[in-house]
Amino acid sequence: MLRANGLTRGQLWRLVTAQTGLLGLAAGLLSLPLGLALAAVMVHVVNRRSFGWTVRLDLAPEVFLQPLALTLGAALLAGLYPAWRMARTPPAEALREE
């Protein structure tokens, strides 16, 4: 549909890649506080209640950067095939399907 409105293949490729990258970044940023909260509950509540001991919760920057990079990379990798398919689909065929 966008190709029929004048987007080139390269522009469509960049648009789809940017969208999947932003979705991956949003998922990564939202997962950080939720993962931290879950880890705190597991360490301070579940371990103490189930086993009678707890461990120190280590909050190194690498612990936060690695999952963020992983979600961003996974989202970009997942967007490659749809971007390739959209860029190769002729505009007339896309309009017939819409």
N, C-alpha and C positions, 0 to 999 in steps of 0.2 A: 504494500500500500504506500509506504513512504517512497519507494523507488518510483512509483507512478506519479508522485507529487514532485519529483525532481532530485531526490537524493542520489548521489553516485554510490557505487559499490563500496568505495573506501569510506565514505561518510556513514553509510549504514553499518559497516563493520565497526567503526569507531563508536557509534552510538550504542550498539548492542554491547560492546565490550565495556564501555563506560557504565552502562546500566547494571551489568552483572558485577562489575567491580564495586560500585556503590552499594549494591545489595550485600555483597560479601563483607564490605567494610562495616556496614550497619549491623550485620549479624555478629561480627567479631566484637564490635564495641558494646553491643547489648549483652553478649555472653560473658564479658569480663566481670561486671558486678554480680551477675547471677551465679557464676562459677565460684567467685570468692565467697559469697554468702553460703552456698552449698558446702564448700570446703570447710568453712568455719563451723557450721552445724555438725558436719561429720567428725571433725577433730575434737570439738569441745563438748558435744552432747552424745553422739552415738558411741564414739570410742570410750568415753568415760563411763557411760551407762552399760555398755555391753562387755567391756574388757577391764574396766577399772583403771585405765591409764589414758593419757593423752600425749600428744606430740606438739612441738613448737610449730606454729604456722609460719613458714618462710615466704616473704613477699618480695622476692627479687624481681627486678624489671624484666629479666629474660622470661620469667614465668608468664608475664602479661604480653610480651611482644611475640612470642612463638605462636600462641593460638591465633593472635590477630593476623600474623603473616600466613598461617595455615588457612584460615577462612578466606582471606583475600585471594590467595593462590588457587584454592579449590574453586571459588566462584569464577575466577577468570578462566580457569581450565574448563569448567562446565559451560561457559558461554562461548567457547570457540566453535563448537559444532553448530549451534543455532545461528551464530553470526555468519558462518560459512554458507549454511543453507539459505539464509535470507538474502545474502549478497548474490548468490547464484540463481535464485528464482527469478524468472522473467516477470516484469511488472504486469503483463497481461494475464498471466496465470494466477498471480497473487490477487488481482482484482476479481477474477472469476470465482475464486474460493471465498472471498469476502462477501 
